[in-house]
């Protein structure tokens, strides 16, 4: 698949008939282009981190610690540099999340030459859709997963044991759930591209639905940083819904591809018939 994509990209660059030396030069040129795309994505990340650094106090106090304080728990620092590392981690990760649309844009700009001309028009829509699913997953993790999990954990406190949370472990827990949910919500977009490449179909996904559900439970167990079943089921439930949604997406892609092939076949037949009439 990677080789096929590279050949499409090279053809998109205008290299239709190329020998080994030309292919090597095109590959090096392509690496240079990739480097500049990475640089532009990194610049966007730096700008986003600078913006987050300006609002870092609000991000830490009102965003990151808010779910913990809402259930009556307190965070504590166990190392002299703990607070400094907390602020650095907050700026880095929040900048990464904020710059995600820019990163996705330059990623798709790099892939665009390997797409058909009709497909390149949808790059902006693809970036918007991918960003939407990612931010929706992050919102689900922050507003649903985190409060539910913390409420569940807070209910186990006793008079003899104070439940104080180490701030570094809390932030790692929060970010793992939020970013994990953001990545999990990309399943419909992943299915869309796999269906476009002909790798998966709606029938295939229906046939292996039970296997997929078992895989989803395993993924939820790996993604969630806690061993409790409540958090894992909360992560798995939207994945089940997204899998069913992905079946409809794969069906839609296959239907559109079938209609396009029929239209092309009809057009070719009409052109052939017209040529026969002219002869």
Backbone torsions as a table, in degrees:
resi	resn	phi	psi	omega
1	UNK	NA	-40.2	178.9
2	UNK	-64.7	-42.2	178.6
3	UNK	-61.9	-41.9	179.7
4	UNK	-62.5	-41.4	179.1
5	UNK	-65.1	-41.5	178.3
6	UNK	-63.3	-39.7	178.1
7	UNK	-64.0	-38.4	178.2
8	UNK	-67.0	-38.7	178.3
9	UNK	-64.7	-43.8	179.7
10	UNK	-64.4	-39.0	176.8
11	UNK	-65.6	-36.4	177.9
12	UNK	-64.8	-27.6	178.4
13	UNK	-82.4	-3.8	176.7
14	UNK	100.0	4.1	179.7
15	UNK	-92.8	85.9	-176.4
16	UNK	-83.5	-48.5	179.0
17	UNK	-118.6	105.2	-175.5
18	UNK	-135.1	143.5	177.9
19	UNK	-92.5	-171.4	-175.0
20	UNK	-62.1	-44.4	-178.5
21	UNK	-64.1	-41.9	179.4
22	UNK	-66.1	-38.5	179.1
23	UNK	-64.2	-39.2	179.5
24	UNK	-64.7	-42.4	179.1
25	UNK	-65.6	-41.9	178.6
26	UNK	-63.0	-38.3	178.9
27	UNK	-64.4	-41.9	178.3
28	UNK	-66.4	-40.7	175.6
29	UNK	-61.1	-37.7	-179.8
30	UNK	-68.0	-38.1	176.0
31	UNK	-63.8	-37.7	177.7
32	UNK	-64.2	-41.1	177.7
33	UNK	-64.5	-40.5	177.6
34	UNK	-61.7	-39.3	-180.0
35	UNK	-60.7	-44.0	-179.0
36	UNK	-69.1	-33.5	175.8
37	UNK	-65.9	-39.4	177.0
38	UNK	-64.8	-40.1	178.9
39	UNK	-61.8	-44.5	-179.7
40	UNK	-65.7	-38.0	176.1
41	UNK	-66.4	-38.3	178.8
42	UNK	-65.9	-37.3	177.3
43	UNK	-62.4	-42.4	176.7
44	UNK	-61.5	-38.1	177.9
45	UNK	-64.8	-42.3	179.8
46	UNK	-63.8	-42.9	178.4
47	UNK	-62.2	-44.0	179.4
48	UNK	-64.6	-39.4	178.1
49	UNK	-65.6	-38.6	177.4
50	UNK	-63.2	-40.3	178.3
51	UNK	-65.6	-42.4	178.3
52	UNK	-66.8	-34.4	177.3
53	UNK	-62.9	-32.6	178.5
54	UNK	-68.2	-33.3	-178.9
55	UNK	-108.9	24.6	-172.2
56	UNK	-63.4	-35.3	-179.8
57	UNK	-63.9	-42.5	177.7
58	UNK	-66.0	-41.7	-178.3
59	UNK	-61.9	-44.3	-177.7
60	UNK	-71.2	-49.1	-173.0
61	UNK	-77.2	-41.0	-172.1
62	UNK	-100.7	-15.6	-178.0
63	UNK	-112.3	-58.2	-174.3
64	UNK	-73.0	-43.3	-177.1
65	UNK	-87.2	-12.5	-175.9
66	UNK	-58.8	-46.8	179.5
67	UNK	-61.2	-35.4	-179.9
68	UNK	-68.9	-45.3	-179.5
69	UNK	-68.4	-28.4	-178.0
70	UNK	-65.7	-26.2	179.9
71	UNK	-100.8	10.3	175.1
72	UNK	82.7	17.9	178.9
73	UNK	-100.8	158.4	179.2
74	UNK	-122.4	149.2	176.5
75	UNK	-100.4	146.4	177.8
76	UNK	-133.1	152.0	-179.7
77	UNK	-102.6	129.9	-177.2
78	UNK	-106.2	0.1	-179.9
79	UNK	-134.3	149.5	-179.1
80	UNK	-58.7	-32.5	-177.4
81	UNK	-96.5	10.8	-173.5
82	UNK	-60.8	-44.4	-177.9
83	UNK	-67.4	-40.0	178.8
84	UNK	-61.7	-45.3	179.5
85	UNK	-65.1	-33.9	177.3
86	UNK	-61.1	-46.9	-178.9
87	UNK	-66.9	-39.7	178.2
88	UNK	-64.0	-44.4	179.6
89	UNK	-63.9	-38.5	179.4
90	UNK	-64.0	-43.8	179.6
91	UNK	-65.0	-43.2	-177.4
92	UNK	-65.5	-51.1	-175.0
93	UNK	-71.2	-42.6	178.5
94	UNK	-64.9	-35.5	174.8
95	UNK	-65.2	-38.3	177.9
96	UNK	-63.6	-43.5	179.3
97	UNK	-67.0	-44.3	-177.7
98	UNK	-64.9	-34.7	-177.9
99	UNK	-88.2	4.5	-177.0
100	UNK	-57.1	-44.0	177.8
101	UNK	-58.4	-41.0	178.8
102	UNK	-65.1	-41.2	178.4
103	UNK	-62.8	-43.9	179.5
104	UNK	-66.0	-35.4	179.8
105	UNK	-62.0	-48.1	-179.3
106	UNK	-71.1	-27.3	174.2
107	UNK	-64.9	-46.1	-179.7
108	UNK	-72.4	-29.0	174.2
109	UNK	-64.0	-32.8	177.4
110	UNK	-72.2	-38.0	-178.0
111	UNK	-79.8	-23.2	-172.6
112	UNK	-52.7	-40.9	180.0
113	UNK	-60.5	-21.4	178.1
114	UNK	-85.5	-2.4	179.3
115	UNK	-94.8	160.8	175.7
116	UNK	-71.6	154.3	-179.1
117	UNK	-53.2	-37.7	179.9
118	UNK	-68.6	-27.4	-178.2
119	UNK	-80.7	-25.6	-176.5
120	UNK	-67.3	-23.7	-179.2
121	UNK	-67.1	-20.1	-174.7
122	UNK	-97.9	10.4	-178.0
123	UNK	-60.8	-45.2	179.9
124	UNK	-61.7	-41.3	177.6
125	UNK	-65.1	-37.9	178.7
126	UNK	-64.8	-43.8	178.6
127	UNK	-61.7	-43.9	-179.9
128	UNK	-63.8	-42.7	-179.4
129	UNK	-66.7	-44.2	179.5
130	UNK	-62.4	-43.0	178.0
131	UNK	-64.6	-39.8	179.5
132	UNK	-60.7	-47.1	-179.8
133	UNK	-65.8	-37.6	179.9
134	UNK	-65.6	-48.8	-179.5
135	UNK	-67.5	-32.0	176.4
136	UNK	-64.9	-41.4	177.2
137	UNK	-64.5	-42.3	177.7
138	UNK	-62.1	-41.7	178.6
139	UNK	-64.5	-40.6	178.1
140	UNK	-63.2	-42.4	179.0
141	UNK	-63.8	-41.5	-175.7
142	UNK	-75.7	-43.8	-172.6
143	UNK	-91.9	-16.7	-178.1
144	UNK	-117.7	-56.6	-175.3
145	UNK	-64.5	-51.2	-175.1
146	UNK	-62.2	-52.7	-180.0
147	UNK	-60.3	-40.8	-179.5
148	UNK	-64.4	-45.5	-179.4
149	UNK	-64.7	-43.4	-179.4
150	UNK	-66.6	-38.5	176.6
151	UNK	-62.9	-39.9	178.3
152	UNK	-63.7	-44.0	-179.0
153	UNK	-69.6	-38.6	-177.8
154	UNK	-65.0	-23.1	-179.5
155	UNK	-73.4	-7.0	-178.4
156	UNK	-98.5	7.9	179.4
157	UNK	-70.0	147.3	177.0
158	UNK	-127.3	171.0	-178.7
159	UNK	-67.9	-27.7	-176.3
160	UNK	-93.4	-12.0	-177.9
161	UNK	-125.5	118.3	177.9
162	UNK	-88.2	126.5	-179.0
163	UNK	-90.4	84.8	174.3
164	UNK	-103.1	136.9	-172.2
165	UNK	-103.4	128.4	172.2
166	UNK	-67.0	126.4	-170.6
167	UNK	-63.9	-34.9	-179.6
168	UNK	-66.9	-39.8	178.9
169	UNK	-71.9	-34.1	177.4
170	UNK	-64.4	-45.0	-179.5
171	UNK	-64.9	-40.5	177.1
172	UNK	-62.4	-41.3	177.4
173	UNK	-61.8	-46.8	-178.6
174	UNK	-64.2	-47.6	-177.2
175	UNK	-67.5	-36.0	178.8
176	UNK	-62.8	-42.6	179.2
177	UNK	-69.8	-44.2	-177.0
178	UNK	-67.0	-51.1	-179.1
179	UNK	-69.3	-36.1	176.7
180	UNK	-61.7	-43.7	177.9
181	UNK	-64.7	-38.3	177.9
182	UNK	-61.3	-42.1	179.1
183	UNK	-71.1	-38.6	179.9
184	UNK	-62.6	-36.0	-178.8
185	UNK	-72.1	-2.5	175.6
186	UNK	-83.7	-0.3	-177.8
187	UNK	-55.4	-44.0	178.2
188	UNK	-60.3	-39.7	179.0
189	UNK	-68.3	-39.2	177.3
190	UNK	-62.6	-42.4	178.0
191	UNK	-63.0	-38.7	179.5
192	UNK	-57.9	-47.5	-177.7
193	UNK	-73.0	-36.1	176.8
194	UNK	-65.4	-36.6	176.9
195	UNK	-69.2	-37.8	177.3
196	UNK	-62.7	-35.7	178.9
197	UNK	-81.4	-6.1	179.3
198	UNK	80.0	15.8	-177.4
199	UNK	-82.3	-38.7	178.1
200	UNK	-124.2	158.7	176.3
201	UNK	-141.4	168.0	179.9
202	UNK	-63.3	-40.2	179.2
203	UNK	-63.6	-40.5	178.5
204	UNK	-62.3	-43.8	-178.3
205	UNK	-69.7	-34.3	176.4
206	UNK	-68.8	-40.2	-178.5
207	UNK	-61.3	-39.9	-176.7
208	UNK	-104.8	29.8	-178.7
209	UNK	-61.5	-45.6	-178.3
210	UNK	-63.8	-40.3	177.5
211	UNK	-64.3	-39.3	-179.8
212	UNK	-64.9	-38.5	179.8
213	UNK	-64.1	-40.4	176.2
214	UNK	-63.5	-41.9	178.4
215	UNK	-63.4	-37.8	178.8
216	UNK	-63.0	-42.3	177.9
217	UNK	-63.0	-38.5	178.1
218	UNK	-67.4	-41.9	178.7
219	UNK	-63.5	-42.2	178.7
220	UNK	-61.7	-37.4	179.0
221	UNK	-67.7	-33.5	-179.4
222	UNK	-78.4	-42.1	-175.3
223	UNK	-69.1	-42.7	-178.8
224	UNK	-72.6	132.7	-176.6
225	UNK	-81.7	5.1	-178.0
226	UNK	-120.0	152.8	-178.5
227	UNK	-86.1	-2.5	-175.5
228	UNK	-76.1	146.2	-177.1
229	UNK	-72.0	-27.0	-177.9
230	UNK	-61.3	-51.0	-179.4
231	UNK	-65.0	-39.4	-179.4
232	UNK	-65.1	-41.3	177.8
233	UNK	-68.2	-36.1	176.3
234	UNK	-63.2	-35.1	176.8
235	UNK	-75.3	-36.2	-176.0
236	UNK	-74.0	-34.0	-175.2
237	UNK	-57.9	-50.6	176.6
238	UNK	-65.4	-26.1	177.3
239	UNK	-67.5	-36.4	174.8
240	UNK	-62.2	-45.0	179.6
241	UNK	-63.6	-43.4	-179.6
242	UNK	-65.5	-33.8	178.2
243	UNK	-65.2	-43.5	178.1
244	UNK	-65.1	-38.2	175.7
245	UNK	-63.1	-37.8	-179.5
246	UNK	-65.0	-31.0	176.9
247	UNK	-62.7	-43.6	177.8
248	UNK	-65.9	-36.5	177.7
249	UNK	-64.4	-45.2	178.6
250	UNK	-62.0	-39.2	177.7
251	UNK	-64.6	-42.0	179.1
252	UNK	-63.3	-44.6	179.8
253	UNK	-62.2	-43.5	-179.3
254	UNK	-64.5	-39.5	179.7
255	UNK	-64.5	-43.6	178.7
256	UNK	-64.4	-40.0	178.9
257	UNK	-64.9	-39.7	179.7
258	UNK	-65.5	-42.4	178.6
259	UNK	-64.1	-38.9	179.2
260	UNK	-65.5	-41.6	179.1
261	UNK	-65.4	-39.1	177.6
262	UNK	-65.3	-41.4	179.3
263	UNK	-64.2	-40.9	178.5
264	UNK	-66.5	-39.7	179.3
265	UNK	-65.7	-40.5	178.6
266	UNK	-65.1	-41.8	179.2
267	UNK	-63.9	-41.1	178.7
268	UNK	-65.3	-40.9	178.9
269	UNK	-63.7	-42.9	179.5
270	UNK	-65.4	-39.9	178.4
271	UNK	-64.1	-39.6	179.3
272	UNK	-66.0	-43.0	179.7
273	UNK	-64.1	-39.7	179.6
274	UNK	-66.0	-38.4	178.7
275	UNK	-66.3	-38.3	177.9
276	UNK	-64.9	-38.6	179.8
277	UNK	-66.5	-38.6	179.6
278	UNK	-66.2	-35.5	177.3
279	UNK	-70.7	NA	NA
